[in-house]
Amino acid sequence: MTGNPIGLLQELCMSRRWPPPAYETEFEEGLPHERQFTIACIVFRHKEIGTGKSKKLAKRLAAHRMWLRLKDLPYENNSLHLGLDDEDEIAQRLSQIAAEFGQLKSDKMTTLPSSHSLKVSQFHKNLKSSYGPKLTELQNVLLRDIDSTFVKFLEEIASEQQFEVTYVDIEELSITGKYQCLVQLSSLPVVVCHGSGNSSKEAQTAAAHNALQYLKIMTKN
């Protein structure tokens, strides 16, 4: 392995609009001075295992193997090649990974109930029909450049539209050495946007900027 396989896999997922990789510790074994760690890297239904004398090494190896597995997948029909059956399942897995990644709500996260499938299918339609002074203002704002006021603006829209905003800092730097952050909008399904910058604050602002872009597109009439 060379470079930063964790950051490399992260950027591959973001560039293809996939959810961020999830990592799970599967085994810890051996004497205290000869520990062996086994960590799984999960992207949708794909799973790769890494084993090493430290969690960091095992995680890097798992990420490296996952990157090798996914990098040559065709960009088109991503969800099909990743083994997903339909839009409801995609939304369900996105929601699961987003919650697991930062433990945003609780340590135990159940899957999306099938009884909510209609709500998921209506999600984008509901966004289109949303209205309010802040959403109207959003349609008239240019989002070309990152602005420090975007974090506050997103919070104001969240208050108006009655959803929560949660930021999660990512431990690993990006492949270009930048800080990374995810922002979750507590909608159904969960919406997660990524941002990066030269500091954790800049990464948070960039994530808010991307979330605003998403809301602007989805609420445009």
PLY file of the C-alpha trace (Angstrom):
ply
format ascii 1.0
element vertex 221
property float x
property float y
property float z
element edge 220
property int vertex1
property int vertex2
end_header
0.00 0.00 0.00
1.17 3.51 -0.80
-0.29 6.91 -0.04
-3.57 7.20 1.84
-5.91 4.32 0.84
-8.63 5.48 3.25
-8.72 8.94 1.70
-8.47 7.48 -1.79
-11.51 5.25 -1.23
-13.39 8.15 0.38
-12.83 10.36 -2.66
-13.79 7.55 -5.06
-17.11 7.15 -3.25
-17.79 10.89 -3.20
-16.90 11.34 -6.88
-19.44 8.66 -7.80
-22.08 9.92 -5.36
-21.90 6.78 -3.25
-22.24 6.86 0.55
-18.98 6.96 2.52
-17.38 3.62 3.43
-18.33 2.07 6.75
-15.70 0.33 8.91
-16.41 -2.34 11.51
-14.01 -4.11 13.87
-14.72 -7.84 13.48
-12.00 -9.52 15.58
-9.32 -8.74 18.13
-7.17 -11.69 19.06
-3.75 -12.67 20.33
-1.60 -11.84 23.36
-1.42 -8.20 24.49
1.96 -7.73 22.80
0.95 -9.68 19.70
-2.56 -8.43 18.97
-4.15 -9.00 15.58
-7.04 -6.82 14.46
-9.53 -7.62 11.70
-11.56 -4.74 10.27
-14.24 -4.89 7.57
-14.75 -2.13 5.02
-18.32 -1.97 3.65
-19.67 -0.07 0.65
-23.26 -1.03 -0.14
-23.19 -4.86 -0.27
-19.48 -5.11 -0.97
-17.25 -6.11 1.94
-13.47 -6.35 2.18
-11.38 -7.48 5.14
-8.09 -6.13 6.42
-5.92 -7.69 9.16
-2.95 -6.12 10.92
-1.08 -5.57 14.17
-2.99 -2.31 14.73
-6.49 -1.09 13.94
-5.04 1.63 11.74
-3.10 -0.85 9.60
-6.08 -3.23 9.31
-8.36 -0.35 8.31
-5.90 0.86 5.67
-5.62 -2.62 4.19
-9.40 -3.08 4.08
-9.80 0.32 2.38
-7.05 -0.53 -0.12
-8.73 -3.81 -1.06
-12.11 -2.12 -1.42
-10.61 0.58 -3.65
-9.05 -2.08 -5.89
-12.42 -3.80 -6.10
-14.49 -0.72 -6.95
-12.18 1.51 -8.98
-12.84 -0.24 -12.31
-16.62 -0.46 -11.95
-18.40 1.43 -14.77
-19.57 4.86 -13.66
-22.99 4.42 -15.27
-25.59 2.34 -13.47
-23.58 2.49 -10.26
-26.36 1.13 -8.09
-26.88 -1.84 -10.39
-23.20 -2.81 -10.34
-23.14 -2.45 -6.57
-25.92 -5.00 -6.24
-28.85 -2.84 -5.19
-32.36 -3.80 -6.23
-34.40 -0.61 -6.22
-34.61 3.01 -5.08
-36.10 2.12 -1.70
-33.16 -0.18 -0.92
-30.67 2.47 -2.01
-32.34 5.01 0.27
-32.38 2.49 3.10
-28.66 1.74 2.82
-27.76 5.42 2.58
-29.73 6.08 5.74
-28.06 3.19 7.56
-24.51 4.18 6.63
-25.05 7.85 7.43
-26.30 6.94 10.90
-23.55 4.38 11.52
-20.78 6.69 10.34
-21.13 9.29 13.05
-23.53 7.53 15.41
-25.70 10.55 14.73
-28.75 9.45 16.63
-27.89 6.46 18.82
-25.67 3.44 19.12
-28.42 1.20 17.81
-29.88 2.04 14.41
-32.67 -0.03 12.88
-33.25 -0.33 9.17
-35.92 1.71 7.43
-39.30 -0.02 8.02
-41.07 -1.24 4.91
-44.16 0.67 6.05
-42.24 3.89 5.29
-41.56 3.01 1.66
-44.33 5.33 0.48
-42.82 8.18 2.47
-39.47 7.57 0.80
-41.02 7.59 -2.66
-42.81 10.84 -1.83
-39.67 12.51 -0.44
-38.65 14.40 -3.58
-42.23 15.36 -4.35
-42.56 16.85 -0.88
-39.38 18.85 -1.37
-40.77 20.29 -4.59
-43.91 21.45 -2.80
-42.09 22.95 0.21
-42.28 26.70 0.70
-41.16 29.38 3.14
-39.32 32.73 3.21
-35.91 31.10 3.65
-36.46 28.61 0.83
-37.56 31.49 -1.39
-34.42 33.38 -0.40
-32.34 30.30 -1.23
-33.61 30.32 -4.81
-32.26 33.86 -5.25
-28.83 33.25 -3.67
-25.75 32.54 -5.80
-23.90 29.54 -4.37
-20.80 29.74 -6.53
-18.30 30.61 -3.79
-17.99 29.24 -0.26
-19.34 31.74 2.26
-19.01 31.52 6.04
-22.69 32.48 6.40
-23.84 29.23 4.76
-23.79 27.30 8.06
-26.17 29.81 9.65
-28.33 29.94 6.51
-28.71 26.15 6.51
-29.71 26.22 10.18
-32.37 28.86 9.43
-33.83 26.74 6.64
-33.78 23.68 8.92
-35.69 25.60 11.58
-38.23 26.80 9.01
-38.72 23.35 7.42
-38.52 21.46 10.73
-35.57 19.16 10.19
-32.30 18.79 12.11
-28.77 19.47 10.87
-25.86 17.44 12.28
-22.18 17.79 11.36
-19.72 14.89 11.62
-15.97 15.45 11.23
-14.13 12.68 9.36
-10.92 11.51 11.03
-8.95 10.92 7.85
-7.69 13.75 5.69
-8.58 13.63 2.01
-6.07 12.37 -0.54
-5.11 16.03 -1.12
-4.54 16.59 2.62
-7.74 18.51 3.39
-10.03 18.22 6.40
-13.36 16.51 5.69
-16.86 16.82 7.12
-20.30 15.31 6.56
-23.57 17.12 7.21
-26.77 15.16 7.78
-30.25 16.52 7.18
-32.72 14.47 9.22
-35.18 13.94 6.40
-36.62 10.63 5.27
-34.48 9.25 3.72
-31.50 10.85 5.44
-29.60 13.31 3.24
-25.82 13.43 3.68
-23.49 15.94 1.99
-19.71 16.09 2.06
-17.35 19.05 2.37
-13.59 19.57 2.57
-11.30 22.49 3.40
-8.04 23.65 4.92
-9.54 23.47 8.43
-12.40 21.64 10.10
-14.41 24.88 10.07
-13.86 25.31 6.32
-14.87 21.68 5.75
-18.07 22.28 7.71
-18.83 25.40 5.67
-18.23 23.49 2.43
-20.58 20.72 3.59
-23.26 23.33 4.37
-22.69 24.86 0.93
-23.25 21.49 -0.76
-26.37 20.85 1.33
-27.76 24.24 0.28
-27.04 23.41 -3.35
-28.93 20.16 -2.94
-31.93 21.90 -1.35
-31.91 24.62 -4.00
-32.03 22.05 -6.81
-34.67 19.88 -5.14
-37.01 22.78 -4.24
-36.77 24.61 -7.55
-40.15 24.84 -9.29
0 1
1 2
2 3
3 4
4 5
5 6
6 7
7 8
8 9
9 10
10 11
11 12
12 13
13 14
14 15
15 16
16 17
17 18
18 19
19 20
20 21
21 22
22 23
23 24
24 25
25 26
26 27
27 28
28 29
29 30
30 31
31 32
32 33
33 34
34 35
35 36
36 37
37 38
38 39
39 40
40 41
41 42
42 43
43 44
44 45
45 46
46 47
47 48
48 49
49 50
50 51
51 52
52 53
53 54
54 55
55 56
56 57
57 58
58 59
59 60
60 61
61 62
62 63
63 64
64 65
65 66
66 67
67 68
68 69
69 70
70 71
71 72
72 73
73 74
74 75
75 76
76 77
77 78
78 79
79 80
80 81
81 82
82 83
83 84
84 85
85 86
86 87
87 88
88 89
89 90
90 91
91 92
92 93
93 94
94 95
95 96
96 97
97 98
98 99
99 100
100 101
101 102
102 103
103 104
104 105
105 106
106 107
107 108
108 109
109 110
110 111
111 112
112 113
113 114
114 115
115 116
116 117
117 118
118 119
119 120
120 121
121 122
122 123
123 124
124 125
125 126
126 127
127 128
128 129
129 130
130 131
131 132
132 133
133 134
134 135
135 136
136 137
137 138
138 139
139 140
140 141
141 142
142 143
143 144
144 145
145 146
146 147
147 148
148 149
149 150
150 151
151 152
152 153
153 154
154 155
155 156
156 157
157 158
158 159
159 160
160 161
161 162
162 163
163 164
164 165
165 166
166 167
167 168
168 169
169 170
170 171
171 172
172 173
173 174
174 175
175 176
176 177
177 178
178 179
179 180
180 181
181 182
182 183
183 184
184 185
185 186
186 187
187 188
188 189
189 190
190 191
191 192
192 193
193 194
194 195
195 196
196 197
197 198
198 199
199 200
200 201
201 202
202 203
203 204
204 205
205 206
206 207
207 208
208 209
209 210
210 211
211 212
212 213
213 214
214 215
215 216
216 217
217 218
218 219
219 220
